[in-house]
Amino acid sequence: MSSDPLIAPSPVSEPIAPPPAPAALTGWGLAVLLISYAPVNFTFGAVNVLADAIGRDLRADGAGQQLVLAAYTTAFAASLVIAGRLGDRWGRRRLLLMGGLGVALLSAATGLAPDLTTAVTLRVLLGVAAGLLTPQVLATIQSASTGSARSRGLMLFVAVSGASTVIGQISAGALAAALPEHVGWRAVQVLTGLIALVGVAGLRLVPRTRSTAPLSLDAAGAGVLAASLLAIVVPLTLGRSLGWPVWTVLSLAAGAGLLAWFWSLQRRAERAGVVPVVPPAVLRLTVVRRGLLMTLLFFTTYGALLYELSAFAQLRYTLGSLGPALLVLGFGIAFIATSLALPRLIPAADERTMAAAGLAQAVVLAAIAVLVTTGHHDVASLQWALIPLGVVQALMFGPVLQTVLSRTPPWAAGVSSGLFATVQQLGLTLGVALLGGLFWSLAGPAHEHAQSALSVVVWIHAGSALAFAVIARSLRAHGPEPR
C-alpha cells in the first residue's frame, strides 16, 4: 500500500459499481465554458486602461488606482486554491453558476460605485467570484473530454486567458473614448457583467461533473496562503506611490513569514495523510515545477507589458483612452487569431514550439526596445513589432498546460491544473506591481523619462522570454514522470 496521500486509497468503502461517467463535453458546451471564463481576464485588461479615469471620477490618487487593480487580482489568486475543491464536492456546474452570477452582478455594481472604498470592496468580492468560477472551467474540460478534444479544450482555455485580457484593453479604450469620462469606465463594468450573464444563460449545455473522491478543503492552508498573498501584494502595489512607509516593509516581512508557515502546514498535512492545497509531492515533480515557473514568467511579463504599453500610450499620445486601444489592436488581433488557429495549425505543439517562440519573442522585444530608444514609438512604427509579438506570444504559451499535464502522472494532474490557474493570476498581479512599479519609478515625477523607462522594462521582458525558452527546451530532455 502506498503511503503517498495523493494516491492512498479512500478511507470510505468503494462503491459496488463505478459511478456513471459524466456526459461528454460538446463543442457548444466548451464555447459556453470559455465565454463564462472570458470576463475573468477581460476586466483585468479593461481596468489597466481605465485606472486614470476611475481615479479622476472617484477622486483617487495613484495609490488608490493601484488598489483598484490589486484588490481584484489578489482576491482572485487567493480564492483559487480552495475553489477547485469546493467544485469537486458540490458540483462544478453549481459553482460555475454561483461564480458566473457573482461576476455578473458585482461587475455591474462596480459600475455604480459612488466612491473608492465601495469600488475596492466590490473588486475584492468580484475577485472571489472569479476565483470560484475559474477552476470549474478547467476541471470540467479535463473530466468531460478526452484525447484530442481535451487537448483542444486546454489550448483554447489558455488562448482565452490571454485573448480576453487584450480584448478587454481594446474594448475599454474604445468605449471610454466614445462616452463621457465618468460614464465610459462604468459602461465597461456593465459590459463585463453582460458577458458573464451570457455564460450563465448557456450553462445547461455544460455537463454536470464532480469528483467521486473529493479532497479535504484544507481551510487552514488556504487561509494562511491568502493572508500571505495579501501581505505581500498590497505593499508591493502601494509602496512606490506612498514612499515606502514602515508598514509596507513590515507587511512584506510578515508575508514572508506567513509563506514559511504555510509551507510548514503543507508538509505537516501531507505527512498526516491529507492532501493539502499545494501538495509538496506534486511540486517534487520536475515537469510541474518547470511548467509553473514558465507560467509565472509568462504572465508576469504579459500582464506587465500590457499595463506598461497602456501607461506609455496615455502619457505620450494625445488620444486619451483610445491610445492604448489603438497601440495594442494589431497585437491583439494577431494573438487571438494565432491562439484560435493553434490547435489546427500545430496540433502537436510542444516544448520545441515554446522554446522557438520564446527566442523569437526575445528578439521582437529587443526590437521594440530599440524602436522606443530611438524615438520611433508612435502607434504606426510600433505595429511592425507588436503584430509579430502577438503571434509568438500565442505560440509561446498556448501549449504549456497540455504539454505539462500530458507528462504528469494521473494522480497529480488535477491538483497541478489548479496550481497553474493560481500561478497565472499571481503572475498578472506581481507583474503590474513589480514591473509596472519599476516603469513609474524610472519615468520620473513628471514622467519626463517615460521613453527610457519603457525601454528598460522591455529589455527585462526580453530576458524573461529567454529564460522561458531555456526552461521549455529543458522539458525536451525530461520525459513523462513515473506513473
N, C-alpha and C positions, 0 to 999 in steps of 0.2 A: 504493500500500500504506500502511495506517495505521501510525503509529508508536506509537499508544496500546497499552500492554501488555495492556489488558483486552480489546482487540478484534483484536490481532495474530493472524495465522494460526499454527496449531500448528507447532512445529518438526518434528514427525513427519509422515510421509506420511498422506494422507487415506485411509480405507478405501474399497474399491471400491463397497460398498453401505453405506447408512446402518445403524447398529445398530438392532436392534428396539426399538420404544418399550416402556416399562415397562407392565405391566398397570395398568388404571385402578384408582384407589383407591375402594373401595366404602364405603358408609355404615358397615358393620361395621369395615372397616379403619380408617376415620377415628376411630371410637369407641375402638379399641384404642390408636391413637396418642395420643389425648387422655388415656386412662386411664394410659398409660405416663408421660405428662408431668405428670400431676396431683401425684405425690409430691414433685416438684421444689420447688414453692412451698408445698405442704401443710406440709412440715417447717419452712419459714421462718415461717409463721404460727403453727404449734404452739409452736415454741421461744420465740417472743415472749412467750407466756403462761406457759411453763414455766420461764423463766430463774431465777426465785426458787427454785422447787422444786429445780431442778438444783443451784443454788448451795448450798442447805441440805444436800442429800443428799451432795454431793461436797465439802463444806466449802470452797466457793469464794467469794471476796469479789465486789464489784461488777465489778471489772476482769475477773475470771475468767469471770463470767457473760457479759459483753460479748464476751469472746474466743470463747466457745462459739458465739455468734451470728455473729461476723465470720469465724471460721475457715471456715465453710461458704460464705458468700456471696462471700468474696474468692477462694477456690479455684475456685468455680463461674465467676465472671466471668472469671478469668484463663485457665481451660481452654477456654472457649467459642471463643476466637479461632482456635484451631488444630483443634478437634474437627470442625468442619464440613468441613474439607479432608481429614481422615482418613476421614470417611464417603464423600466423593466418590471417594477412591482405593480403599478396601477394601470398600465396600458399606454403604449406610445401615442396612439391616436387621441386618447383623452388628454395627454399632456400637450400634444400639438394644438388641440382646441383651446386649452387654457392659456398656453403661451401666445397663440395667434390672436385671441381676443384681447389679451393683455397688451400686446404690441399695438393693436388697432386703437384701443380706447386710450391708452396712455400717450401714444403719438399725437392723437387729436387733442387730448387735454394739454399737452405741452404747447401746442399751437395757441392755446388760450391763456397761457401763464401770464399773470399780471406783474410778476417781479422775479428777480434772480433766485431767491430762495425756493419759490414754487417750481421754477424751471429745473433747478438742480435736483430737487426731491423727486419730481416726476421722471427725470432722466435716470435716477437710480432705480426706481421701480421699473422703468422701461428696460433697463439692462437685465434685471431679474427675469422679466417676462421673456426677453430674447434668449436668456440662458436656459429657461425651461424648454423652449421650443427647439433650439438647435440640435441637441444630442438626439432628439427623437427622429429628426430628418435622416441623420447619418445611420442610426440604428435600424430604421425601417428599410433603408436601401440595402443594408447588409443582410437583414434577416428575411426579407421578402423577395430577393432576387439572387440569381446565381450566375456563374460563368461570365460570358461577355456582357450580359445585361447588368450584372453587378459592377463590372469594370467601367462600363459606360456611365452608370449612375454615379460612381465615385469620382470619375473625371469631371462630370458635369457639376457635381456638388462643389468641387474645388474651383471650377470655372466661375460659377455663380458667386462664390466668395469674393473673388477679385472684381468680376464684372459689375456686380451690384454697387460696389464702392465707387467705381469711376462713373457709373450711370448716375448715382446719387449726386456726385460732384457736378456733373454736367447739367442735370435737371435743376438742381438748386440754383446754379448760376443763371440759367435761363429764366426761371420763374422769378427770382429775386430782381433781375433786370427788368422784367416786364411789368412788375407790380410795384406799388409804393413800398418803401423800405420796411415800414412797420407791418405791412401785410405779407410781403414776399416770404420771409422766413417762416411765418406762421402757416402760410399755404403749403409749404413743403412738408411741414409736420403732418398736416391733414392728408396730403397725398400719400405719405408713408403709411398712415393708418388705413387708407382705402386699399392700398396694395395688400396689406395684411388681411383685410376683410375678404378680398378675392380668394386668397389661400384658404381661409376658414370656410368659405362657401363651398369649396370643392373637396373638402376632407372626406366626404362619403366615397370618393374614388380611391382613397388610400386604405389598404387592408389594415385590420386590427392586428397588432402584434404585441407581445410581451414576453419576458423571459420565463422559461419553465423552472429556472433555478435562480431567482433574483439574489444579488449580493446584498450584504448588510449595507446600511446607509453610511456608516462611519461619520456620524454627525460631528463628533469631536474633531476629527481630522479636517473635515470640510470647513468647520468654523475657524480653526486656527489658521488654515490656509487663506481663507477670506480675509481674516484680520491682518495677516502678514502682507497680503497684496495691497490692502488699504493703507497700511502704514508706510509702504514703500512708494506707491504710485502717487499719492496725494502730495507729499513733499517734493517729489521729482517734478510734478506738474506745476506747483505753485512757487517753488523755491526761487527760481530766477526772477520772476516778476516782483517778489516780495523782498528780495535782497538776502535770501537765505538766513532768516532768523533762527534763533537757537532751537525752536521747537521742530523745525524741519530736520535738523541734524539728529536730534533725539528720536524723532519718528523713524528715520532711516535705520538708526541703531536698533530700535525696538523691532522693526520689521525683520532685520537680520536675525535677531534673537528668536523671533516667532518662527521663522523658517527653520532654524535649527531644532526648535521644539517640535515643529510639525514633522520633520524627518524622523525624529526620535519616536514620535507616536506611530508613524507608519511602520517602522521596523518592529516596534513592540507588538502592533496589531498582527503583523504577518507571522511573527513567532508564535502568537496565540492561536493561529489558525484562522484568522479573519482576513478577508481581502480588503485592504484599505483603499482610499480614493486614488492614491498614487503608489501602486504596489512596487516595492523595491525589486521584486522578482522580474517585473516587466522592464524596469529600467536597466536591469543587468543584461538584457538582450541588446547586442551591439547594433543591430539594424534599427531597433526602435530608438535608441539613444541618438544615432546619427540622423534618423529621419526627423526627430523632434528638433534637433539643432538646426537642420535645414529649414524647417518650418519657422522657427524663431528668427533665423537670419532673413528669410524672405519677407515675412510680414512686418518685421521691424522696419526694414528699409522700404517696403511697398507703401505702408501707411504713411511713413515719414516723408517719402518723396512726393506723394500727392499733396500732403499738407504744405510742404515747402514750396512746391510749384504754385499752389493756390496763394500762399502768402506773398511770394515774389510778384505774381501777376497783379495782385491788388496794390502792391507798393509801386510798381514800375509802369503799369499800363493805366490808361485813363478810361477804362471801360467798366469800372465798378465790379459788381459780382459776375458780370458777363466775361470778364477777362480770364479767370480761372477755367470757366467752361470752355471757352474757345481754345485755350492753351492745351488742354488735355483731350480735346474732341478727337483728334486723329489717333492719339494713343488709345483712347477708349474703344474706338471702332476696331482698331487692329487687334487689341486684346480680346474683345468679345468674339470677333469673327474667328480668330485662331483657336480660342478656347472651345467654341462650339464645334469647330471642324476637327479638333484634335483626335477624338475617338475614331473618326473615319480616316483622317489623313495618316495618322501614325498609331494604328491600333495596338502596336506592341511597344509604345513609348516607354522607355525605361531609364536607367541611370545614365546611359550614354547620351540620350536625348537631353537630359537635365544638365549633364556636365558641359555639353557643347553649348547649350543655351546660356548657362552661367558665364562661360567665357565670352560669348557674344554680347551678353548684357554688360559685362565689364568694359568691353571695347566701346559700346554705344554710350555708356555713361561717361567714359573718358571724353568722347566727342562732345557730349553736352557740356561738360566742364570747360572744355577749350572754347566752345562757342560762347558761353557766358563770359568767360575771362576776356575774350577778345571783343566783347561788345555786341556780338550777334545774338542777342537774346530776345528779339521781337518774336511775336507769335509765328510768323511765317518761317523764319530761319530755324526755329527750334523744331518745327514739324519734321524736318529731314532726319532728325534723330529720334524724336518721340514716337513716330509711327513704327519704325523698326523696334523700338524698345517695347511697345505693346505686343509685338509678335513674339519676341524672345522671352518676355516675362511669362506669357501663356505657356510656351514650351518648357520653360524653366520649372514652374511649379505644378503644372497640370498633372504630371504622372507621379508625384511624390507619394500621395496617400496609397494609391493602388500598388505601387512598387514595393513600399514598405510592408503593407498588410499581406501581400502575396508571399512574403518571406517570413512572416511572423507565425508562430505556432497558433493553432486554433484557440487554445486556452487563453492566449494573451491578446487576440485580435480585437475583441470588444472593448476591453479596457484601453488598449492602445489608441483606438479611434477617438475615444473620449479625450484622451490626453492631447491628441493633435488639435482638436477643436479648442481646448483650453489654451494651448500654447499659441495658436493663431491669434486669438483675441488679446492675449498678453503681449504678443509682438506688436500688434497695432497700437496698444496703449503705450508701451515703452518707446516705440519709435517716435511718436509725436512728442512724448515727454522729454526724451533724451536728445534725439537728433533735431527735432523741432526747436527745443530749447537752445541747442547749440547754434542753430541758424539765427535766432533772435539775438543771442549774446554777441555773435560776430557782426551782426548787421549794424550795431551801434544804437545809441539812444534816439537818434534822429533817422535811423535806417539808412544812413549815408553809405554804409558799406554792404548793402544788401547783395550787390552783384558778386563781390568776392566771397560773401558768406555762403551764397548758393553754390558757388564753385567748390568751396571746401567740403561742404556736406555731400555734394555729388561724388567727389573723389572718395569719400568714406563709403558711399553706396557701392562704388566700383570695387573697392576692396572686399566688401561683403559678398558681392557677386562672385569674385574669385574664390573666396572661402567656400561658398556654396558649391561651386564647380568641383573643388578638390574633394569635398565630402561626398558629393554624388559619385565621383569616379571611384572612391574607395568602396562604395557599395558593390561595384562590379566584381571585386575580389572576394566579397563576402556573400556566400551562398545563403540559402534558407537556413533559419535557425532549426535546431533539433526539435522534432515534434513532441 
